Amino acid sequence: MGNYLLGQNPFGVLTFIVAPAILTNATSVLAMSTINRMLRTRDRMHELLKESADPATAQDAKFVEKTNRVEQQALLLLKALHWIYVALGAFAAAALVTLLGALFGALEHETLIRVIIGAGLLLGFAGVAGLIGGCVNLFHATQLSLVNIREEAALIRARQERQGNAIPGGG
């Protein structure tokens, strides 16, 4: 059984090891970009804190709503990072388990090989679930960002109109 699954094709073992390794790399890139988004959100909150020093701004309901959205965005990004880190750990563990499976495959111990293959698959599924959870949270964080962008664009257009300047393509 073990030889059939892992040893018939010389690329079989390589495929089982490379797939989790590629997913680990892709997940690492996603984690880094999410961390960058988290840092930009922190910078945006710092800007809002400075703006809140003006009593008129601090009392504005739209300003408070925007602040709440930026805070919610940060929480969603943190949840996304949690999911992405689960995926990263699961894919890295799947690569290790698969490598161990290739090494133990030479023993031709059918039960051990089945357990290793099952563990590798389980870890792979956990990694995919982590990617899905992370992406869902990233999507929701992006939606909040878009709400803030649209609100700020509307404010800019309103200010320009009050000053008598027309903005082409304003929507």
C-alpha positions as CSV (number, residue, x, y, z in Angstrom):
1,M,0.0,0.0,0.0
2,G,2.7,2.5,1.0
3,N,4.8,1.8,-2.0
4,Y,1.8,2.2,-4.3
5,L,0.8,5.6,-2.9
6,L,4.2,7.1,-2.6
7,G,6.7,5.0,-4.5
8,Q,5.2,4.2,-7.9
9,N,5.8,7.6,-9.4
10,P,9.2,9.2,-8.6
11,F,7.4,12.6,-8.6
12,G,4.7,11.4,-6.2
13,V,6.6,12.2,-3.0
14,L,7.8,15.5,-4.4
15,T,4.3,16.4,-5.3
16,F,3.0,15.7,-1.8
17,I,5.8,17.8,-0.3
18,V,5.8,20.7,-2.8
19,A,2.0,21.4,-2.7
20,P,2.0,22.3,1.1
21,A,5.3,24.1,0.6
22,I,3.8,26.3,-2.1
23,L,0.7,26.9,-0.1
24,T,2.9,27.8,2.9
25,N,4.7,30.4,0.8
26,A,1.5,31.9,-0.6
27,T,0.1,32.1,2.9
28,S,3.2,33.8,4.1
29,V,2.8,36.5,1.5
30,L,-0.8,36.9,2.5
31,A,0.2,37.3,6.1
32,M,2.8,40.0,5.2
33,S,0.3,42.0,3.2
34,T,-2.3,41.7,6.0
35,I,0.2,42.9,8.5
36,N,0.9,45.9,6.2
37,R,-2.8,46.6,6.1
38,M,-3.0,46.4,9.8
39,L,-0.2,48.9,10.1
40,R,-1.9,51.3,7.7
41,T,-5.1,51.0,9.8
42,R,-3.1,51.9,12.9
43,D,-1.7,54.9,11.1
44,R,-5.2,55.9,10.0
45,M,-6.4,55.7,13.6
46,H,-3.5,57.8,14.7
47,E,-4.6,60.5,12.1
48,L,-8.1,60.3,13.5
49,L,-6.8,60.8,17.0
50,K,-5.0,64.0,15.9
51,E,-8.2,65.2,14.1
52,S,-10.2,64.5,17.3
53,A,-8.3,67.3,19.1
54,D,-10.5,69.7,17.3
55,P,-13.7,69.9,19.4
56,A,-16.0,70.5,16.3
57,T,-14.6,67.4,14.6
58,A,-14.8,65.2,17.7
59,Q,-18.5,66.0,18.1
60,D,-19.3,65.2,14.5
61,A,-21.4,62.0,14.3
62,K,-19.8,61.1,10.9
63,F,-16.4,61.4,12.4
64,V,-17.3,59.0,15.2
65,E,-18.8,56.5,12.6
66,K,-15.6,56.7,10.6
67,T,-13.6,56.0,13.8
68,N,-15.8,53.1,14.6
69,R,-15.3,51.7,11.1
70,V,-11.6,52.0,11.3
71,E,-11.6,50.2,14.6
72,Q,-13.8,47.4,13.2
73,Q,-11.5,47.2,10.2
74,A,-8.5,46.6,12.6
75,L,-10.5,43.9,14.4
76,L,-11.3,42.2,11.2
77,L,-7.7,42.3,10.1
78,L,-6.6,40.8,13.4
79,K,-9.1,38.0,12.9
80,A,-7.8,37.5,9.4
81,L,-4.3,37.3,10.8
82,H,-5.4,34.6,13.3
83,W,-6.9,32.5,10.5
84,I,-3.9,33.1,8.2
85,Y,-1.5,32.0,11.0
86,V,-3.5,28.8,11.5
87,A,-3.3,28.2,7.7
88,L,0.5,28.9,7.8
89,G,1.1,26.5,10.6
90,A,-1.1,23.8,9.1
91,F,0.6,24.0,5.7
92,A,4.0,23.9,7.3
93,A,3.0,20.9,9.4
94,A,1.5,19.2,6.4
95,A,4.8,19.5,4.5
96,L,6.7,18.1,7.5
97,V,4.2,15.2,7.9
98,T,4.4,14.4,4.2
99,L,8.2,14.4,4.4
100,L,8.0,12.0,7.4
101,G,5.5,9.9,5.4
102,A,8.0,9.6,2.6
103,L,10.7,8.5,5.0
104,F,8.5,6.0,6.8
105,G,7.1,4.7,3.5
106,A,10.3,2.7,3.2
107,L,9.2,0.7,6.3
108,E,6.1,-0.4,4.5
109,H,4.1,-0.3,7.7
110,E,0.6,0.1,6.3
111,T,-1.1,1.5,9.4
112,L,1.6,4.1,10.0
113,I,1.5,5.2,6.4
114,R,-2.3,5.6,6.6
115,V,-2.1,7.6,9.8
116,I,0.6,9.9,8.2
117,I,-1.5,10.4,5.1
118,G,-4.6,11.1,7.1
119,A,-2.7,13.6,9.2
120,G,-1.3,15.3,6.1
121,L,-4.8,15.6,4.6
122,L,-6.3,16.8,7.8
123,L,-3.6,19.5,8.1
124,G,-4.1,20.4,4.5
125,F,-7.8,20.9,5.0
126,A,-7.1,22.9,8.1
127,G,-4.8,25.1,6.1
128,V,-7.4,25.7,3.4
129,A,-10.0,26.5,6.1
130,G,-7.6,29.0,7.5
131,L,-7.1,30.6,4.2
132,I,-10.8,30.8,3.6
133,G,-11.4,32.3,7.1
134,G,-8.7,34.8,6.6
135,C,-9.9,35.9,3.1
136,V,-13.5,36.3,4.4
137,N,-12.2,38.7,7.1
138,L,-10.0,40.5,4.6
139,F,-13.0,41.0,2.3
140,H,-15.1,42.5,5.1
141,A,-12.2,44.8,6.2
142,T,-11.9,46.0,2.6
143,Q,-15.6,46.7,2.5
144,L,-15.3,48.9,5.6
145,S,-12.3,50.7,3.9
146,L,-14.4,51.4,0.9
147,V,-17.2,52.9,3.0
148,N,-14.6,55.3,4.5
149,I,-13.2,56.1,1.1
150,R,-16.6,56.9,-0.4
151,E,-17.5,59.0,2.6
152,E,-14.3,61.0,2.4
153,A,-14.8,61.4,-1.4
154,A,-18.3,62.8,-0.8
155,L,-16.9,65.3,1.7
156,I,-14.2,66.4,-0.7
157,R,-16.8,66.9,-3.5
158,A,-19.1,68.8,-1.1
159,R,-16.2,71.1,-0.1
160,Q,-15.3,71.7,-3.7
161,E,-18.9,72.6,-4.6
162,R,-19.1,75.0,-1.7
163,Q,-16.0,76.7,-3.1
164,G,-17.6,76.8,-6.5
165,N,-15.4,74.2,-8.1
166,A,-17.0,71.4,-10.1
167,I,-15.4,68.0,-9.9
168,P,-15.7,66.0,-13.2
169,G,-16.7,62.4,-12.8
170,G,-17.7,62.7,-9.2
171,G,-20.0,59.9,-8.2
